[in-house]
Amino acid sequence: MAPLIEERIEILERRLLQQESINEIRGVLGSYCKAIDARNPDALSPLLCEEISLVVTPWEIDIKGRAAVTPAATQLPPPVATSNSST
């Protein structure tokens, strides 16, 4: 037997909530990437939790707390551009 209207509505509401959550996560990730790429501490800071920890092993970086991580994260060397093509 097909689900009742109430059950179908409940399923659709859960799916909508899940999609809204996914979209919000994508938005935060996009904002984070833009802030890092622009080296913009004012845009980055509100995206980080107070207890954040930044560990970058190759440069022996181990920094804790939003106030310390924000400026450090925006001063990291830019990523190395790589190309991986198999032709």
KOLDRENMI-979305 format. One record per residue: residue in three letters; x, y, z of N, C-alpha, C in turn. Coordinates in nm, 3 decimals. Layout:
<nuses>
 rest      nX      nY      nZ     caX     caY     caZ      cX      cY      cZ
  ala       X       Y       Z       X       Y       Z       X       Y       Z
...
</nuses>
This chain:
<nuses>
 rest      nX      nY      nZ     caX     caY     caZ      cX      cY      cZ
  met   0.084  -0.118   0.000   0.000   0.000   0.000   0.089   0.125   0.000
  ala   0.048   0.225  -0.072   0.124   0.351  -0.082   0.121   0.425   0.052
  pro   0.229   0.499   0.080   0.230   0.575   0.207   0.118   0.678   0.210
  leu   0.071   0.706   0.329  -0.031   0.807   0.346   0.027   0.945   0.314
  ile  -0.061   1.036   0.286  -0.019   1.173   0.253   0.071   1.230   0.363
  glu   0.035   1.208   0.489   0.115   1.261   0.599   0.257   1.204   0.598
  glu   0.267   1.075   0.568   0.399   1.011   0.562   0.481   1.066   0.446
  arg   0.414   1.086   0.333   0.484   1.141   0.216   0.532   1.283   0.245
  ile   0.450   1.361   0.311   0.490   1.498   0.347   0.609   1.495   0.441
  glu   0.606   1.405   0.538   0.717   1.392   0.633   0.847   1.354   0.560
  ile   0.837   1.262   0.467   0.955   1.221   0.388   1.008   1.339   0.307
  leu   0.918   1.411   0.242   0.960   1.526   0.162   1.021   1.636   0.249
  glu   0.967   1.659   0.368   1.023   1.759   0.459   1.164   1.720   0.502
  arg   1.186   1.591   0.531   1.320   1.546   0.568   1.417   1.564   0.453
  arg   1.373   1.530   0.332   1.460   1.546   0.215   1.492   1.693   0.190
  leu   1.393   1.781   0.208   1.415   1.924   0.191   1.515   1.976   0.293
  leu   1.499   1.935   0.418   1.591   1.977   0.524   1.734   1.930   0.493
  gln   1.745   1.806   0.446   1.877   1.753   0.410   1.939   1.835   0.296
  gln   1.860   1.867   0.195   1.912   1.945   0.083   1.951   2.086   0.127
  glu   1.873   2.146   0.213   1.907   2.279   0.265   2.038   2.273   0.343
  ser   2.058   2.167   0.421   2.183   2.151   0.497   2.302   2.137   0.402
  ile   2.286   2.057   0.299   2.393   2.039   0.200   2.427   2.172   0.134
  asn   2.325   2.248   0.097   2.349   2.378   0.035   2.420   2.474   0.129
  glu   2.384   2.470   0.257   2.450   2.557   0.354   2.597   2.519   0.371
  ile   2.625   2.390   0.375   2.764   2.344   0.385   2.843   2.388   0.263
  arg   2.785   2.375   0.146   2.852   2.420   0.023   2.882   2.569   0.029
  gly   2.787   2.646   0.082   2.808   2.790   0.093   2.922   2.824   0.187
  val   2.928   2.756   0.301   3.037   2.780   0.397   3.171   2.740   0.335
  leu   3.174   2.626   0.268   3.297   2.581   0.205   3.341   2.679   0.097
  gly   3.247   2.729   0.018   3.281   2.828  -0.084   3.336   2.957  -0.022
  ser   3.273   3.001   0.086   3.321   3.122   0.155   3.460   3.101   0.213
  tyr   3.484   2.982   0.269   3.616   2.949   0.324   3.721   2.953   0.214
  cys   3.692   2.891   0.101   3.789   2.888  -0.009   3.820   3.029  -0.060
  lys   3.716   3.110  -0.073   3.737   3.249  -0.119   3.820   3.327  -0.019
  ala   3.793   3.310   0.111   3.868   3.383   0.214   4.014   3.341   0.215
  ile   4.040   3.210   0.202   4.179   3.162   0.199   4.249   3.212   0.074
  asp   4.184   3.199  -0.042   4.246   3.242  -0.168   4.275   3.391  -0.168
  ala   4.186   3.470  -0.107   4.204   3.616  -0.102   4.294   3.659   0.014
  arg   4.333   3.562   0.099   4.413   3.593   0.219   4.343   3.701   0.302
  asn   4.211   3.679   0.325   4.126   3.777   0.391   4.088   3.728   0.531
  pro   4.160   3.773   0.635   4.130   3.726   0.770   3.991   3.768   0.820
  asp   3.942   3.884   0.775   3.810   3.930   0.820   3.699   3.838   0.767
  ala   3.717   3.785   0.648   3.618   3.693   0.592   3.635   3.552   0.649
  leu   3.758   3.516   0.685   3.786   3.382   0.735   3.741   3.362   0.880
  ser   3.767   3.457   0.964   3.746   3.443   1.109   3.606   3.394   1.147
  pro   3.498   3.451   1.093   3.366   3.404   1.136   3.334   3.260   1.093
  leu   3.413   3.206   1.003   3.388   3.069   0.955   3.455   2.965   1.044
  leu   3.542   3.008   1.134   3.619   2.916   1.218   3.561   2.909   1.359
  cys   3.566   2.791   1.419   3.522   2.778   1.558   3.635   2.825   1.650
  glu   3.600   2.858   1.773   3.700   2.907   1.869   3.810   2.805   1.895
  glu   3.777   2.676   1.891   3.871   2.570   1.928   3.951   2.517   1.809
  ile   3.954   2.590   1.699   4.022   2.540   1.579   4.170   2.514   1.605
  ser   4.223   2.418   1.534   4.365   2.384   1.542   4.419   2.375   1.400
  leu   4.528   2.441   1.373   4.592   2.438   1.242   4.726   2.366   1.256
  val   4.737   2.251   1.190   4.860   2.173   1.194   4.906   2.152   1.050
  val   5.025   2.201   1.020   5.085   2.183   0.887   5.222   2.122   0.909
  thr   5.229   1.992   0.895   5.350   1.917   0.928   5.475   1.962   0.851
  pro   5.467   1.982   0.719   5.590   2.018   0.647   5.657   2.146   0.700
  trp   5.578   2.238   0.753   5.635   2.364   0.803   5.636   2.369   0.955
  glu   5.610   2.257   1.021   5.609   2.248   1.167   5.520   2.354   1.230
  ile   5.402   2.370   1.173   5.305   2.466   1.225   5.203   2.389   1.309
  asp   5.182   2.436   1.431   5.081   2.380   1.520   5.024   2.496   1.601
  ile   4.912   2.550   1.555   4.853   2.669   1.615   4.712   2.636   1.660
  lys   4.674   2.686   1.776   4.541   2.659   1.831   4.467   2.788   1.862
  gly   4.337   2.786   1.836   4.251   2.899   1.868   4.229   2.990   1.749
  arg   4.104   3.038   1.734   4.068   3.123   1.620   4.155   3.248   1.609
  ala   4.182   3.313   1.721   4.259   3.437   1.717   4.399   3.416   1.662
  ala   4.458   3.300   1.687   4.593   3.271   1.637   4.590   3.210   1.497
  val   4.490   3.127   1.471   4.485   3.057   1.342   4.449   3.151   1.228
  thr   4.358   3.244   1.251   4.310   3.330   1.142   4.424   3.402   1.070
  pro   4.510   3.477   1.139   4.617   3.544   1.064   4.717   3.445   1.004
  ala   4.744   3.337   1.073   4.840   3.238   1.022   4.787   3.171   0.895
  ala   4.660   3.137   0.894   4.602   3.070   0.778   4.603   3.158   0.654
  thr   4.591   3.288   0.675   4.589   3.379   0.559   4.729   3.418   0.515
  gln   4.832   3.369   0.586   4.971   3.398   0.548   5.046   3.275   0.502
  leu   4.977   3.162   0.491   5.043   3.041   0.443   5.086   3.060   0.298
  pro   5.191   2.991   0.257   5.230   3.001   0.116   5.118   2.953   0.026
  pro   5.109   3.009  -0.094   5.003   2.963  -0.185   5.025   2.819  -0.225
  pro   4.919   2.750  -0.262   4.934   2.611  -0.304   5.017   2.602  -0.432
  val   5.084   2.491  -0.447   5.164   2.468  -0.566   5.072   2.417  -0.676
  ala   5.072   2.483  -0.788   4.989   2.440  -0.900   5.049   2.315  -0.961
  thr   4.966   2.217  -0.984   5.014   2.093  -1.045   4.927   2.060  -1.163
  ser   4.981   1.981  -1.249   4.905   1.936  -1.364   4.921   1.785  -1.374
  asn   4.813   1.718  -1.391   4.817   1.574  -1.404   4.735   1.535  -1.526
  ser   4.803   1.523  -1.637   4.732   1.483  -1.758   4.797   1.362  -1.818
  ser   4.717   1.270  -1.859   4.770   1.152  -1.926   4.726   1.157  -2.070
  thr   4.822   1.183  -2.153   4.790   1.189  -2.297   4.867   1.087  -2.374
</nuses>
